Amino acid sequence: MSHFPLAINTISDTWHIPMEDSLQRLASLGYRTFDVMVSPTHLDTERMTPAELSRLRRLLETHDLHIFALTAQSLDHNLASPREEIRAMSIAFKRSLIDIAYHLGITGIVTVSGRYNPLNAPPREQLEGWLRSSLEALLPYAEAHGVKLLLENIPMGVLPRAEDMLAWADDFDSPALTLCYDVANGHFIGEDLAAALHLCAPRLDHLHLSDTTRQAWRHDPLGHGTVDFAAVGQALASIDYRGMSALEILHPQADPLIQQAHRTLAKLGWTAPEQPDGGGHAA
């Protein structure tokens, strides 16, 4: 059986717990690899001083922790915004994340394809033009720093489906533009997850794992929705997936649900949990 490595996304702590506290708490449960949310409360990369960056690097090294990816909320950053100044701000923000990733040895920045209001959306060619100009500004910077933009599917994104993301990644053909497939987001919009994963396989580096139905968009604990995780595991095995996966469960009491979900995933091909007080690592 395959053993896909598993990280923990800190989405449940985004707005009220500093990242350092989150990582140390999750490390006490046996986890060492993380996909960290970026927000002013949790990890404020835009105001991080060199001294704070050095302290964070020491924390990671001292406790043998690793941040695989940074995932930023896209509430006020939009690479496909109609307004040039908003796109410029978003590009500058992404560059600041790339700088942090470079200094901390982080693989990539989870990057959504902008967002728009479907009720009164700009013409498709304009949306794609704005997004393309933003990526053209970002990719040389990412390439120069050895950091990847992990393009992620979201329902209101310019590129919501696997085939959309893959077409753009193929078109740019940059080592700094690969894919992060979110199974809950894909399931919610009606994608066949196994087919989507097979399609993304050549450029797939990361997965976000949580549950949802197709009636309500959620990032719930496993078993609370209708995502077929057995089929996801089988698809990953069939494509010989070598990338990372991250549990991205949004819940006020997420820790026991993360542990429960990990036990479920371990039966489906992911690495088994480690004992919190044992000598091994969970990811």
Steps between C-alpha positions, in 0.01 A plus 500: 500500500613856429592727788419857402652755742252710693529857628257703708352826374441753778171635361311458828746734676508769229327782684574449869820302572857604414674254270779418744243389759320291237813321385615419850154368595476286187858380551392370841254278311782358288485727194807658346398615152259787440312706246470833679226756450611861461298765684578800723412298811661169407806575285541865404761472227464861386610637838755234589834649600837333429527419871158333499591303189819378669305402812253303288782323320652403838163371620465277197856371529486446876179297487573330166194657338450567131263733318426349159273780375350837586132549421366855502141610538385665177249735659685817401763377253390421147735421213208539258363826635368752246692769689869527415592626847336197664691267269822687580434466874425130456820444303703681766335288769583178315859616459521556876382141551760377253767684701387333822484161330851544361647577843316215676543229237127484423411319178217718375224756532146374448361746246140527382415632155344822623130529569199671348129559559309256277188718519665773290831362382735675258540334160704183515779636283546794737513278810755274338703796376525649849595166651759433230666838551526432875654157451742640242616749763533236773649195334848640421529608865389158623739324262791715615430407863433130443146526638190359332160658449262212573196592292184396689143444382224698673136521391504875430845505345577584140634144465263288713555159340790261464506532122510880526797501737691237306455688172648814652786315669580330170482831316742675737714184530691646794663293776355758737135438403357168616164390638327465837173311459240557772274195508217674687497790256504263205227277642278799579496616137431148375840380381579130481789501747676193363486638147617842620799351682599294197478814288710707742758226556784642286511825700338403833710587807244549778151400616259659745281244674168569672139393459199673348174430326397632161221705656711709739866596461684384810839394634358251749649204685517178301170315508289816531454532123495290186861506377617147414845494658553134411468597134741789556756266654460249218546775241816624671640147509425449133687817401788417738452830681815624674381839622358629829146490638366724776195452719311831481221451753310810612347442844515674841627177658712377213779306673315175586330512161838533329624196690186304414527598134865398494413154631242469222745613232766260626272214393474653152865548413629794704776475759389370838485733801789495741458485875531853644764388749674261259821540315356539151333772302151512358599641164 
